Amino acid sequence: LKLEYSGIEQESSEIPYDAVALRWDEVKTEEELATASFVTTQGSTSLSTSPSINLEGVIFNGDRLRFSGQSSTSQLFEVVSVSGSIATLHEGFDGSDGVQASTWRTYGGRGDPSSSRIHCQFDPNLCTTNVETKSGSMESKLEDLTFLISKGVQVERNGPDSSNGFTWRITFLDNSLAGSNDFKLTVASNSLSTAGNAGSPTVTATLIASGETYTSCTGTIPVPSYGGLVQGLEYYGRVSAVNSVGYSKPMDAPQPQAPMVPPGPPTGAALEVISASELRVIFAPPSDSGGSKITEYRIEWDLDSTFSDPQSDYITYLAGGTPFFKVISHLSAGIHYFVRVSAKNSQGYGDAQVTAPLSLNPHQKSSPPATVRVGVTSDTMITVGWDAPLNDGGDEVTMYRLEWDTSTGFNSNSPPPDKGFIDLNASHYSSYTIELLSPGSIYYTRVFAINSAGLSIPRVSSPLSASPQKQVPGTPNTLVVNSGSISRSLSVSWQRPLIPHHNIVCSGTASSPLECPTKHGGSIPSSNGGDPIIEYEVEYNENSEFNGSDGGRQTVVGTSCTLLNLMPSRLYYVRVLARNAIGSGSYSQATFAFAAS
C-alpha cells in the first residue's frame, strides 16, 4: 500500500491477502467453521463433510485448519485444493476418524523464522522477503510507516467472503489535515493470484469518511471507546487540554466511578406447584450483577407467554442468601400461568429469565372417580367401569388405577391374579375386565384417579364385591330389519353380543368399546357370559310394546333369519335376545320395518 500525508509518500512492505487486523492477532486467531461438520480419515489427505456439501466458497486453498480430533493440538493442516464436496490437505490426517466435533480456520501463529506469521521487517537471515510477505497484521504493516504515522491506526477486518476476499477498515489516529493533505491510501502493487488462475484478483482502497481534528472537547465521552473495563471496579478519571505546546495540568473527577449496567437475568429459575391456588418460583442470582449490588427481584406472572398484562410481586429481603423463592398465591386451579424473574441494581431492572417449565397450573390431587360399578362377566372374569371425577383438582386426569383383592382392606396376601392393580390411560379406558380369577371367590375392587399431583383417594365399587360365575349372554347388537325379498316377509340380521349382560363395556370406553377377553384357552369373547350361546330368540309384533295380537317368536342358531307369513305392508317391531345354558339375556332395542307386500 502507498500512504500519502501532507504531500509525503511512503510504501508499506508486502501484505498477506488474509492479514489479520491487529498486532495482537498475529500470535494466533481462529474462527470455528460452523457451516458444516467435517469428516477426516486417519492417514488420508481427503476432507469431506457430513452431510455432503459443496466446499467451494466455504474453505479455500491456503487455509490452515485445526480439528478437535487431531492427535497434536498444535498441528495445522493446510488446504491445497478444493473441488466440489472434497478438499485435499497438504499431508495425511493424524487423529480420530469420522465427524469432527469442531473445525477451526487459523490465521497468524508463531513458528521458526521460516514459518512464523508474527510481523517482522526484512533481514537476510531472520526475516527473508518470503517470510515478510506472509507475516504481520494490517496494523503492523501500516505502523511501520513511522515517518507519516505517529499515533497508530485502528483496524477491523471482515472475511473471508465466498470468493476468499477480505475487507479492512482503517482509522488513522493522527490528526487530519485539510483537503489533499489528509491521509490518502492507494494500492502500490498487487502480486496476488487465484486458485487455478481463474481470473485476476483486485485490491481497491476506498475512502469511507474524511478525517477530523478535535481542537476542543466539552461534554461527555465514553472511555475507553473500545470498552474493556471491569464492571464494578472503581476507576479514577482526569482530563487535560492539549495544544501545540503540550498538555495542561489535569482536572481530577471529584470521585471514582465503577462501570455499571443493569444486571443479567437470574439463573436456575424453576417453577413448581404448591397447591390448587399456589405456585412457587425458585431462582439464584444472575451470573453478572452488572457491576452494582442487586437490591431487588421482581417476579411476574401472566396467562400469556408474552406477558402482555402481568401481575407482579417483589423480593427485597436478600440477606437470607440463595436460593431465593417466592410463593405466588390466590391463583385459579387448572389455569396455566407463565412466570419470569428479573433482578434490579442501581441501573434498573435487567433482562427477565423465564422459568423451567415455562408455565404450570396450580392443582392438587383429583377427587375419586364419580362412580365405580362392578359386574360379573363369566366364571373367571369380572368387569369394572367408572366415571370421571367431579373435580380433577385443577390438572388433567391422565391415568386410572384399578385395584382388586380378596380382602375388603386390600391388604391380603393373595398371589396374582387374585390380587393386583393396573394403571390405565384415561383417554382410552373407562372400564376394564379382570381375568383369570377363581370361580366362586369374592373379589373387592376400587379405582383411583391420577393427575400430576398423584393418586386420588379410591372409590370402591358398587356393589362392594363380585364373585365370578357363568352368566347369561349380553344383548345382541347391530340389529337390522328390512322388508323381505318375498311377499309377506321381513329379513332380520344381527351380531353376537359385544357387551356383557351387566352393560359395562369390557374394555375401552362407552363410545369406543373393545371386545371382551376370551376365556383362557378359548376363542370366543366372554360377552356370552362364559358359556356358549346355543340360540337366539327373535320376537316380532305389530305394537312397539310387543303386546299386540299380530306377533310371534322364532328361535334360530345363526345371526340372521327371515320372518314369513306376515301381513303385507304392515309395520312390525322386532327385537332379539341371546340364550345359553344359564338362561336368556336381555332383548335388544327394537327396530322396525314394513313387511314385503
CORCORFEN-V165098 format. One record per helix or strand of 2 or more residues. SS is the DSSP state (h for helix, s for strand). FROM is the first residue (numbers start at 1). TO is the last residue. Records with the same first field share a line. If there is no record, write none. Layout:
SS=FROM-TO / FROM-TO
This chain:
s=2-5 / 8-11 / 29-32 / 38-40 / 46-49 / 64-67 / 77-83 / 86-89 / 98-99 / 103-107 / 153-159 / 166-172 / 184-186 / 234-235 / 238-239 / 251-252 / 257-258 / 267-275 / 278-284 / 296-302 / 311-315 / 324-328 / 336-345 / 348-349 / 353-361 / 372-376 / 382-386 / 399-405 / 420-425 / 431-434 / 442-451 / 454-455 / 459-467 / 477-483 / 490-495 / 507-508 / 513-514 / 533-541 / 551-556 / 560-563 / 571-580 / 591-594
h=23-25 / 129-134 / 138-143 / 179-181 / 195-197 / 526-528
